[in-house]
């Protein structure tokens, strides 16, 4: 019975670990891509504002 308990515990912890790892990787990808998009949009707006001020 102890072997079955250890096996169940290992599978459960392994599954939870894999799930949280996948969520963390997905969140990191979303934050990274979103941050790059936000930064490029900000630069584009600043550049347009500078060009309009020169006119």
N, C-alpha and C positions, 0 to 999 in steps of 0.2 A: 504493500500500500504506500510505503514511503517513496518508492520509485515513481509511482503514478503521480503522487503529490508534487514531487520535484519536477517531473516532466510537465505537468499542468502549469506550475509556477513559471518555469522557463519559457514555455510557449506564450503564456499570458504577458510576461514582461517583455519578451521579444516582440510580440505584436504591438504592444503599447509603445515601445521604443521606436519601432519602425514607423508607426503612425505619427508620433510627435516629430520624428526626424523629417518625414515627408512634409508635414505641415510647416515646419520651420524653414525648410528649403523653399517651399512655395511662397511663404511670406517674404523671405529674403529676396526672391526673384521679383515679386510684385513691388516691393519697396525699392529695389534697385532700378527696375525699369521705370517705375513711376517717378523716382527722383531724377533720373536722366531726362525724362520727358519734361518734367517741371523746370529743370535747369535750362534746357534748350529753349523752352517757351519763354522763360524769363529773359534770356539773352536776346531772343528775337524781339520781344517787346521793348527792351531797353535800346536796342539798336534802332528800331523804328522811331522811338521817342527822340533819340539824338538827331536822327536825320530830319525829322519834322521841326525840331528847334532851330536847325541851321537855316531853314528856309525863311 
